[in-house]
Amino acid sequence: MNTWLKRKSKGDFLFDLINYTVLTIGMLLILYPLYFILIASVSDPNNIYAGDVWLYPKGFTFDGYERIFNDSSIWIGYGNSMLYAIVGTAISVALILLAAYPLSRKDFIGRNFFMWFFMLTMFFGGGLIPTYLLVKDLGMLNTIWALVLPSAAGGFNIIIVRTFFESSIPDEMREAAFIDGCSNTIFFLRIVIPLSKPIIAVMVLYHVVGFWNGFFDALIYLNDQAKYPLQLVLRNILVQNQVGSNMMVDVESYSAKLRVTELIKYGVIIVASVPLLILYPFLQRYFVKGAMIGSIKG
């Protein structure tokens, strides 16, 4: 360790010191808001209003979480969000892979035309009102399809996956497979897909996060509260203070309602974030590799 330090010049040491300082500050700026929400969700709101809660919880209580887990609208929203995220991600990733692989093949006739067609969708769009009218005319209002189909395959993601295929699946591998009697379909399913786990993990994470955090499409296209995703339920609680009556059944005074509402707000944020915090560690190693290969090479 001492030998390593002696090899470093004063400039290198100063550079490392500045880097570690900036990175530490950045890490604290990112992590502290999450930590504050966590400790606020189990603290007495009176202490939060007084500014006493900033490093550890005060007036420890699980009242907010008890009310959240006893409310049916939260669980319905949870189930809806999981359904939309799973179905939407499966459809999106499947369409992206099926579109990107032919575009990565040099022997695919017309691939430049289709590539330009996909790129045009990145720069031009009909806007909210025409999109709403289209969804309405297709009979998708107040259905899951209004949330998962309009944005199922993005041009940018198709380009990333196509670049990954071009840089990671050599033509020699395909030619050798064809010599052994492998068809295009078998080659894609048994060779290309298993070798594409990194970029598939990237696409899965992108879309799961997008569907899980999305509320605007649900706000526009859904009018049945039984179909609301969790984020729309969370929005109603945070923005409009629409806390379910089941959570307030034993609360009488206005001040007590405000106190319970604050606990529920912080608690719902934590509850809504848990699935993504659980998912990311399993996809992290694939995510980093896939994002770098798919975006830089090619």
N, C-alpha and C positions, 0 to 999 in steps of 0.2 A: 504493500500500500504506500509506504513512504517513498519507495523507488518510483512508483507511478506518479506521485505528486511532484517529485524532483524533476521528472521529465517534462512536466507542463510549465510553459512560460507564464509570466504574469498576465500577459494578454489572454492566453487560453483560460487561465483561472478566473479572470474577470468576466470573460465571455460566458463561462459555465455558471458563474454566480448570478449574472443577470438573467440567463435562461431559466435557472431553477427558481429565481425569485418571481419572474413573470408567470411561469407555469404554475407555481404555487398559488399566486394571487388569482389567476384564472380558474384554477381548480376550486378555490374557496368561493369565488363568485358564482360558480355553477352549483356546487354542492350545498352551500349554506341555505339558499331558498328552499331546497327540498328538505333539508334537516329542520328548518324552522317550521315548515308545514307539518312535519312529523311530530315535533314536540308540541306544536300548537293544538294538534288534534287530540292530545291527551292532557291538555292544561285547562285550568279554569279561565273562561273568556274574560272575566274581570281582570285577571292578571295580565292577559294579552293586551286589553285596552289600556292598562296602566303602564305598559312598556316594560314589565318585569320579566317577560319571557323572551329570552334571546340566546341563552346558552344551554339551558336545561328546563324541563317542564316544571310548572308550579301549579299546585292544586290538582294533583294527578287524578284523572278520571277517565273511564271508558264509556261514559254515558253516550257520547256521540256515536261510537261504533256500535253500541247495543241498539240504538235507535235505527241506525243504517241497516244493520243485518236483520232487523225485525220488520223492515218495510218492503212490501212486495214490489213496488215500482223499481227499486234499486236492482233486485234480482232479475226482474223482467228485462230491464235495460242491459244488465250484464249478459243475460242469455242472448238477447238480440244482437249486441255488439259482437259476441263470439261467433254467432251464426253469420253475420255480415262479413266479418273478417275472414273466416274460414272459407266460405263460399266465394267471396270476392277475390281472395288471394289465389285460390285454386283456379278460377276462371282466368284471371289476369296472367298468372305465370304460365299457364298452358298456352294461351293465345300468343304471348310474347315469345315463348320457345318455338312454337310452330311457325311464327312469322320470321323470327331471326335466323333460324337454321337455313332455310332456302336462300335468304339474302346473303348468307355467308359463302354460298357455293358459287364458284366462278363459272360453272357450267349451267347456271340457272338463267334461262333466256328472259330478258326483261327485268332483271333485278335492279338495274339503275332507275328504271321508270318507277317501280314500286318503292324504291328507296326515297326518291324525290317526293312521291305521293305521301309517304309517312312523314317526311320532313315538313311538308306544307302544313300538316295538322299542328305542328309545333308553333307556327307563326300566325295562323289564322283560325278563328273560331266564330261560331254563330252568335255567341253571347248568351246571357241567362234566359231572356224571354223566348227566343227561338228554340233553345234547348228544352225549356219547360213545355212549350207547345208540342214539340216532337215527342217528348216522353208521354205527354197526355194523349196524343193521337195514337201512340203505340199501346195504350192501355196499361201503362206501367205505374201510373200514379198509385201511391199508397201500397206499393209492393217492394219486395227486396230487390227486384230487378232494376228499379229506378236508381238504386244506390250502387249496384255492382257492374252494370253493363255500360253506361255512358262513358266511363273512364277505364274500361277494362284493359285496353292495350295502348299505352302511351308511346309515341314515336321515340322519345328520348331513351326509354328503357329498351326498346327494340334495337336501337343503335348500339347501346352498351353491350347487350347480349350478342349481337352480330359480331362486334369487335372481339369479344371473348372467343367465339367459335372460330373466327379467322385466325386468331393467334394461338389457340390451344388445340385445335383439331386439325392436324396436318392432312394434306391431300393424299400423302402416301399411305396413311392409315386407312382411309376410305378405299383406296384402290386395292390394298391388300385384302380388305374385308370383302370387296366385290369379287375378287379372284377366288375366294373361298366360298362363293355362292351366297353372300349376304345381300339382302335387298336393302333399299333405301330406308324402309320402315324399320326393319330389324336393326340396321346400323344406328339409326337415330335412337331407338329405344334401349338397346343393349350396350351401346358403346358411347354415343354422344352424351346421353343423359347421365350415366354414372360418372363420366369425366367432367361433368359440368356442375358438380355439387357446390363449388364456391360461388358461381354466379347465380345459381338457383337460390342459394341462401341469401344473397344480396337482394334478389327480387322478392323473396318471401318476406324478408324483414321490412323492405320499403313498403310493400303493400299492406302487411299486417299493421304496421304503424299508421299508415294512411287511413285504412278503414277503421281502426280502433279509435283514432283521434278525430275522425271526421264527424261533423255535426251539421254542416251547412246544407249538404244535399238532403239529409233527413229533415231538416227544418223546412226545406222548400217542397219536397215531394211527399212527405208523410203527414197525415192528419189524424191518424189513429194512435193514441198514446200507448196502446198495448204493443205497438211496433217501434216505439222510440228506442234508439240505441242509448247506451249508458251516457255518452257524452252530451246528448241532448237533454237527458234528465239532469245531468250535472250542470249544464248551462242554465236550466230553469232555476236551479237552486242558487247558483252563484250570482247570476245576473238579475233574475227577477224575484229572488227570494221565495220561490214557489216550493216550499218544503211540504212534503206529503202530510196529509192530515193524520195518517197513522203514526207519524213520528211525534206529533204534538198532542196526542190524545189525553195525556195526563198533565199538560202544561196549561195554566190558566192566565197568569199575568203577562203583560206585554213584554216586560223586561226579561222574564224567564224565557219567553219565546225567542227573543233576540239572542240570549245566551245559548240556547239549544241550537239555533240556526247557525251560529258561528262554529260550534263544535261539529255540526253535520257538514258544513262547507269544507273544513279542513280534512275531516275523515273521508269524505267522498273522493277528494283528490288523491289521497293515499290509496284507497281501494281501487280507483280507476287506473292507477299507475302500476300496480303490482304485476299484472300479467305480462306487460312489456319488460319489466325489470327481471322477471323470471325467464322470459324467452331469449333475451339478448345474449346472455353468457353462453348458451348452447350454440349460437350461430356466429359468435364473434370471430373465431379463427377462420371460418369460411368467408365471413363478410369482408374482412380486411383484404384477404387474398383476391377474392372475386372483384372487389371494387377497384383495386389497383390494376389487375390484368385487363378488366373490361373497359377501363377508362383511359389507360395510357398507351398500351400496345396497339398495334394495328396500322 
